[in-house]
């Protein structure tokens, strides 16, 4: 057979051998890829799935990540993704810390709050006693704390300042004008004892008046007592309650001995600030307060003018005339002295010059 006839047969054989080798190489490469895919861990799978999820959400914003994860899990059942759902539980330590004692029922059951409150009451009791009735009574008074913003304190300051103004206006007038003290002795004794009682009650109320610490009202009886004792208010109250009235037993009627009660005027300033924040017309209230101060100053100067005239024996043109006849009337004495003090304060008209050292 000639050589030219064999060449197509040889070419056909060579072509078949090359195809099988290339197919074997392709099979080996596909096996290696499958092995590498099978050996890849779940982390790589998760990364790939997250990339797929991002691409899906970018193309379709209405699709959710959960659906993409579910589809991937269905496509490859060998990998399972477990999602832990943590239960939401609120533990508000701030409310729990400051509300157990005062019966806050927003946390836990009612029985738990009552039990915590009972334990705290027994721990913070002001006085220990083995009798349950006494303990309950003491516990009740332990919780009577007056807030500085309550209406009770405002009304109490109104009642207290009635007697404070009484001590500012009347003792000096009773000392200067004898008919005023002599004709109404029993009335003054009743009002003086009532004023002293109100002053003592105010000390007890200030022991139970709360104050704010870091925005919270303090209820602890020990802290309330220390806050009041360490303040200047306690010193003023102790001086104001000095029993100088007992000296009248030996020296007779001396109403000016009640002058320590004037120190209670700081409670008038507290009422002024509370009233100014509550009133609808604060400017009118300020004008009335200034007018009252001017009247009080004129009242005191009128009383001093009459006492100086009395000490000088009502001698001279500067002093008050002798209280004889028409000049002995109480209304005329007071109004004439008030007129003199008003002229002195306002510097209106010509005033007679003083003649003695006292004048």
Buried (B, 14 or more C-beta within 10 A) or exposed (E): EEEEEEEEEEEEEEEEEEEEEEEEEEEEEEEEEEEEEEEEEEEEBBEEBBEBBEEBBEEEEEEEEEEBBEBBBEEEEEEEEEEEEEEEEEEEEEEBEEBBBEEBEEBEEEEEBEEBBEEEBEEBBEEEEEEEEEBEEBBEEBBEBBEEEEEEBBEBBEEBBEBBBBBBBBBBBBBBBBBBBEEEEEEBEEBBEEBBEBBEEBBEBBBBBBBEEEEEBBBBBEEBBEBBEEEEBBEBBEEBBBEBBEEEEEEEEBBEBBBBBBBBBEBBEBBBEBBEEEEEEEEEBEEEEEEEEEEBEBBBBBBBBBBBBBEBEBEBEBBBBEBEEEEEEBEEBBEBBBEBBBEBEEEEEEEEEBEEEEB
